[in-house]
Structures are given as structure tokens and as C-alpha cells.
């Protein structure tokens, strides 16, 4: 074995330290995940889900199966595990299937829910029966290893209907009051003063940041369940350096047991059956 000089050893150590510093230098937002290097420049300030611009992705490359590595769900106490997302087609409406587990002691007992959603320019929308809309934004992805998605509920549709109904009722009340009044000046005053009634049509189209939205949820998605702690730390740090909703994320349990399809007793049962069969053949 060739001897390493003191100077050579110092040079090797220095190179290693420089490599470590570069690897974890989130000022330039560089991460290495599954041998894939992705460099993103963080914005001057953190953006919320409502403010962030969605990424217009190639749906053919993006769709398929994803697994939740970390998440933050507002006003939820569910300790879900094995969470998986599956986008089954690339045209509207998209069939989206969500798989999850609420019992960490029985990871094989998964549940699934399938819905039809629409996607436009990196934004998925799911219409609810109460008139609200669930918005899901693709913030960043490299297609092969990770994706950042945030979501919130937009209740603007329901509010617009309420505003229109209120305005219509106000106008009818004003008309009735004017016709029953003997004073024509009062009617003219009411008609000439548009501020006395609510307009059913807004003067400007509200932007996402001005709509009545709920607090945002955040998801870090990966293509494979086998994500080590270092890779997860890099991903969550990168997301948190870009978006305000990706703080204090909760790690989602992902394991091979999520797809075992049976209880943990199956290996033991198989072994017992093998011993019984071996004993039977010997006799």
C-alpha cells in the first residue's frame, strides 16, 4: 500500500471539507438526491402558496405515482402514513387517486380515494359541492426524484354567488321602496347614488392573493419510498428556503410494509407451514 504524505493527507481532507460545504450550501440551493444534482436560486423573500407562480410542467413526464416524504396539513390531527399520489392520465379530467393509512401499526391496511380533477398550467383544481375549489400548485419538480406542491381552498365562487344574491335583493328592495314613495326626489337620489347598493359584478378580477383562501398545505413528494434522512433533510431545507408554507413539516412514514398487502404475521405463518410440511414428508 502506498504511503500518504502529511501534505497529501491535508490536501485530501481540505478537498473533502470543501465538497461538504458545497453540498450543503443552500445559499445557492444545491441538492444531490439519488445521484441527481438540482440547483435552484432562492427568491429574495419567501413566497406563500397563493403568491407563488406554478410550474407549467410536462404532464406526460410528471404524471404517474408519487409518494409523500413530508407534509404540513393545516387544522389536521391525522397521523397518516404510506401516503401516495397517482395521476393516471394526461388530459382533463385527470383521474387522481390518493392512497393513505391512518394506523401506523397496520401499514398494510391502506385506503384509497379517486377523484376527477382538472389541470391548467401547473394548477390542479377540484370543485367541491359547497362551491369552493381546492387548488393544488406544482411549485418545483425535476420529474424523476422530487416535487414540491402546495394547496389551499378557494371560496371565491361561493362568495361571488352570495354577493350577487345580496345585490339583487337590495336592488329589488330599493325599487319597491321607490315606487311606493310619493316623493320622486328620493327615488332619483337612490338611482343616482350607485354606492348605496352592492354591485353584483366586481370592477376588477381578484387575484389569488386577494381571494378568501384557507391556510395553505405543503407536500414534498418523491418517486421512491426509499428516501434516506439526508436526502429528506436536503429537500425540506430547499423547499423551506423558497416558500413560507414549507416550514415545520412532518415526516410521512414510508416503508416496504405499505405495500406488503397482509399482516406482519404472514412470514411467521409461512415458516410454521414449511416446518409442518417438512415433518410430514419425513414421516
Secondary structure as a PSIPRED ss2 file (coil, helix, strand):
# PSIPRED VFORMAT (PSIPRED V4.0)

   1 X C   1.000  0.000  0.000
   2 X C   1.000  0.000  0.000
   3 X C   1.000  0.000  0.000
   4 X C   1.000  0.000  0.000
   5 X C   1.000  0.000  0.000
   6 X H   0.000  1.000  0.000
   7 X H   0.000  1.000  0.000
   8 X H   0.000  1.000  0.000
   9 X H   0.000  1.000  0.000
  10 X H   0.000  1.000  0.000
  11 X H   0.000  1.000  0.000
  12 X H   0.000  1.000  0.000
  13 X H   0.000  1.000  0.000
  14 X H   0.000  1.000  0.000
  15 X H   0.000  1.000  0.000
  16 X H   0.000  1.000  0.000
  17 X H   0.000  1.000  0.000
  18 X H   0.000  1.000  0.000
  19 X H   0.000  1.000  0.000
  20 X H   0.000  1.000  0.000
  21 X H   0.000  1.000  0.000
  22 X H   0.000  1.000  0.000
  23 X H   0.000  1.000  0.000
  24 X C   1.000  0.000  0.000
  25 X C   1.000  0.000  0.000
  26 X C   1.000  0.000  0.000
  27 X C   1.000  0.000  0.000
  28 X C   1.000  0.000  0.000
  29 X C   1.000  0.000  0.000
  30 X E   0.000  0.000  1.000
  31 X E   0.000  0.000  1.000
  32 X E   0.000  0.000  1.000
  33 X E   0.000  0.000  1.000
  34 X C   1.000  0.000  0.000
  35 X C   1.000  0.000  0.000
  36 X E   0.000  0.000  1.000
  37 X E   0.000  0.000  1.000
  38 X E   0.000  0.000  1.000
  39 X E   0.000  0.000  1.000
  40 X C   1.000  0.000  0.000
  41 X C   1.000  0.000  0.000
  42 X C   1.000  0.000  0.000
  43 X C   1.000  0.000  0.000
  44 X C   1.000  0.000  0.000
  45 X C   1.000  0.000  0.000
  46 X C   1.000  0.000  0.000
  47 X E   0.000  0.000  1.000
  48 X C   1.000  0.000  0.000
  49 X C   1.000  0.000  0.000
  50 X C   1.000  0.000  0.000
  51 X C   1.000  0.000  0.000
  52 X C   1.000  0.000  0.000
  53 X C   1.000  0.000  0.000
  54 X C   1.000  0.000  0.000
  55 X C   1.000  0.000  0.000
  56 X C   1.000  0.000  0.000
  57 X C   1.000  0.000  0.000
  58 X C   1.000  0.000  0.000
  59 X H   0.000  1.000  0.000
  60 X H   0.000  1.000  0.000
  61 X H   0.000  1.000  0.000
  62 X H   0.000  1.000  0.000
  63 X C   1.000  0.000  0.000
  64 X E   0.000  0.000  1.000
  65 X E   0.000  0.000  1.000
  66 X E   0.000  0.000  1.000
  67 X E   0.000  0.000  1.000
  68 X E   0.000  0.000  1.000
  69 X E   0.000  0.000  1.000
  70 X E   0.000  0.000  1.000
  71 X E   0.000  0.000  1.000
  72 X E   0.000  0.000  1.000
  73 X C   1.000  0.000  0.000
  74 X C   1.000  0.000  0.000
  75 X C   1.000  0.000  0.000
  76 X C   1.000  0.000  0.000
  77 X C   1.000  0.000  0.000
  78 X C   1.000  0.000  0.000
  79 X C   1.000  0.000  0.000
  80 X C   1.000  0.000  0.000
  81 X E   0.000  0.000  1.000
  82 X E   0.000  0.000  1.000
  83 X E   0.000  0.000  1.000
  84 X E   0.000  0.000  1.000
  85 X E   0.000  0.000  1.000
  86 X E   0.000  0.000  1.000
  87 X E   0.000  0.000  1.000
  88 X C   1.000  0.000  0.000
  89 X C   1.000  0.000  0.000
  90 X C   1.000  0.000  0.000
  91 X C   1.000  0.000  0.000
  92 X C   1.000  0.000  0.000
  93 X C   1.000  0.000  0.000
  94 X E   0.000  0.000  1.000
  95 X E   0.000  0.000  1.000
  96 X E   0.000  0.000  1.000
  97 X E   0.000  0.000  1.000
  98 X E   0.000  0.000  1.000
  99 X E   0.000  0.000  1.000
 100 X E   0.000  0.000  1.000
 101 X E   0.000  0.000  1.000
 102 X C   1.000  0.000  0.000
 103 X C   1.000  0.000  0.000
 104 X C   1.000  0.000  0.000
 105 X C   1.000  0.000  0.000
 106 X C   1.000  0.000  0.000
 107 X C   1.000  0.000  0.000
 108 X C   1.000  0.000  0.000
 109 X C   1.000  0.000  0.000
 110 X C   1.000  0.000  0.000
 111 X E   0.000  0.000  1.000
 112 X E   0.000  0.000  1.000
 113 X E   0.000  0.000  1.000
 114 X E   0.000  0.000  1.000
 115 X E   0.000  0.000  1.000
 116 X E   0.000  0.000  1.000
 117 X E   0.000  0.000  1.000
 118 X E   0.000  0.000  1.000
 119 X E   0.000  0.000  1.000
 120 X E   0.000  0.000  1.000
 121 X C   1.000  0.000  0.000
 122 X C   1.000  0.000  0.000
 123 X E   0.000  0.000  1.000
 124 X E   0.000  0.000  1.000
 125 X E   0.000  0.000  1.000
 126 X E   0.000  0.000  1.000
 127 X E   0.000  0.000  1.000
 128 X C   1.000  0.000  0.000
 129 X C   1.000  0.000  0.000
 130 X C   1.000  0.000  0.000
 131 X C   1.000  0.000  0.000
 132 X C   1.000  0.000  0.000
 133 X E   0.000  0.000  1.000
 134 X E   0.000  0.000  1.000
 135 X E   0.000  0.000  1.000
 136 X E   0.000  0.000  1.000
 137 X E   0.000  0.000  1.000
 138 X E   0.000  0.000  1.000
 139 X E   0.000  0.000  1.000
 140 X E   0.000  0.000  1.000
 141 X E   0.000  0.000  1.000
 142 X C   1.000  0.000  0.000
 143 X C   1.000  0.000  0.000
 144 X C   1.000  0.000  0.000
 145 X C   1.000  0.000  0.000
 146 X E   0.000  0.000  1.000
 147 X E   0.000  0.000  1.000
 148 X E   0.000  0.000  1.000
 149 X E   0.000  0.000  1.000
 150 X E   0.000  0.000  1.000
 151 X E   0.000  0.000  1.000
 152 X E   0.000  0.000  1.000
 153 X E   0.000  0.000  1.000
 154 X E   0.000  0.000  1.000
 155 X C   1.000  0.000  0.000
 156 X H   0.000  1.000  0.000
 157 X H   0.000  1.000  0.000
 158 X H   0.000  1.000  0.000
 159 X H   0.000  1.000  0.000
 160 X H   0.000  1.000  0.000
 161 X H   0.000  1.000  0.000
 162 X H   0.000  1.000  0.000
 163 X H   0.000  1.000  0.000
 164 X H   0.000  1.000  0.000
 165 X H   0.000  1.000  0.000
 166 X H   0.000  1.000  0.000
 167 X H   0.000  1.000  0.000
 168 X H   0.000  1.000  0.000
 169 X H   0.000  1.000  0.000
 170 X H   0.000  1.000  0.000
 171 X H   0.000  1.000  0.000
 172 X H   0.000  1.000  0.000
 173 X H   0.000  1.000  0.000
 174 X H   0.000  1.000  0.000
 175 X H   0.000  1.000  0.000
 176 X H   0.000  1.000  0.000
 177 X H   0.000  1.000  0.000
 178 X H   0.000  1.000  0.000
 179 X H   0.000  1.000  0.000
 180 X H   0.000  1.000  0.000
 181 X C   1.000  0.000  0.000
 182 X C   1.000  0.000  0.000
 183 X C   1.000  0.000  0.000
 184 X H   0.000  1.000  0.000
 185 X H   0.000  1.000  0.000
 186 X H   0.000  1.000  0.000
 187 X H   0.000  1.000  0.000
 188 X H   0.000  1.000  0.000
 189 X H   0.000  1.000  0.000
 190 X H   0.000  1.000  0.000
 191 X H   0.000  1.000  0.000
 192 X H   0.000  1.000  0.000
 193 X C   1.000  0.000  0.000
 194 X H   0.000  1.000  0.000
 195 X H   0.000  1.000  0.000
 196 X H   0.000  1.000  0.000
 197 X C   1.000  0.000  0.000
 198 X C   1.000  0.000  0.000
 199 X C   1.000  0.000  0.000
 200 X C   1.000  0.000  0.000
 201 X C   1.000  0.000  0.000
 202 X C   1.000  0.000  0.000
 203 X C   1.000  0.000  0.000
 204 X C   1.000  0.000  0.000
 205 X C   1.000  0.000  0.000
 206 X C   1.000  0.000  0.000
 207 X C   1.000  0.000  0.000
 208 X H   0.000  1.000  0.000
 209 X H   0.000  1.000  0.000
 210 X H   0.000  1.000  0.000
 211 X C   1.000  0.000  0.000
 212 X C   1.000  0.000  0.000
 213 X E   0.000  0.000  1.000
 214 X C   1.000  0.000  0.000
 215 X C   1.000  0.000  0.000
 216 X C   1.000  0.000  0.000
 217 X E   0.000  0.000  1.000
 218 X E   0.000  0.000  1.000
 219 X E   0.000  0.000  1.000
 220 X E   0.000  0.000  1.000
 221 X E   0.000  0.000  1.000
 222 X E   0.000  0.000  1.000
 223 X C   1.000  0.000  0.000
 224 X C   1.000  0.000  0.000
 225 X C   1.000  0.000  0.000
 226 X C   1.000  0.000  0.000
 227 X C   1.000  0.000  0.000
 228 X C   1.000  0.000  0.000
 229 X H   0.000  1.000  0.000
 230 X H   0.000  1.000  0.000
 231 X H   0.000  1.000  0.000
 232 X H   0.000  1.000  0.000
 233 X H   0.000  1.000  0.000
 234 X H   0.000  1.000  0.000
 235 X H   0.000  1.000  0.000
 236 X H   0.000  1.000  0.000
 237 X H   0.000  1.000  0.000
 238 X H   0.000  1.000  0.000
 239 X H   0.000  1.000  0.000
 240 X H   0.000  1.000  0.000
 241 X C   1.000  0.000  0.000
 242 X C   1.000  0.000  0.000
 243 X E   0.000  0.000  1.000
 244 X C   1.000  0.000  0.000
 245 X C   1.000  0.000  0.000
 246 X C   1.000  0.000  0.000
 247 X C   1.000  0.000  0.000
 248 X C   1.000  0.000  0.000
 249 X C   1.000  0.000  0.000
 250 X E   0.000  0.000  1.000
 251 X E   0.000  0.000  1.000
 252 X C   1.000  0.000  0.000
 253 X E   0.000  0.000  1.000
 254 X C   1.000  0.000  0.000
 255 X C   1.000  0.000  0.000
 256 X H   0.000  1.000  0.000
 257 X H   0.000  1.000  0.000
 258 X H   0.000  1.000  0.000
 259 X H   0.000  1.000  0.000
 260 X C   1.000  0.000  0.000
 261 X C   1.000  0.000  0.000
 262 X C   1.000  0.000  0.000
 263 X C   1.000  0.000  0.000
 264 X C   1.000  0.000  0.000
 265 X C   1.000  0.000  0.000
 266 X H   0.000  1.000  0.000
 267 X H   0.000  1.000  0.000
 268 X H   0.000  1.000  0.000
 269 X H   0.000  1.000  0.000
 270 X H   0.000  1.000  0.000
 271 X H   0.000  1.000  0.000
 272 X H   0.000  1.000  0.000
 273 X H   0.000  1.000  0.000
 274 X H   0.000  1.000  0.000
 275 X H   0.000  1.000  0.000
 276 X H   0.000  1.000  0.000
 277 X H   0.000  1.000  0.000
 278 X H   0.000  1.000  0.000
 279 X H   0.000  1.000  0.000
 280 X H   0.000  1.000  0.000
 281 X H   0.000  1.000  0.000
 282 X H   0.000  1.000  0.000
 283 X C   1.000  0.000  0.000
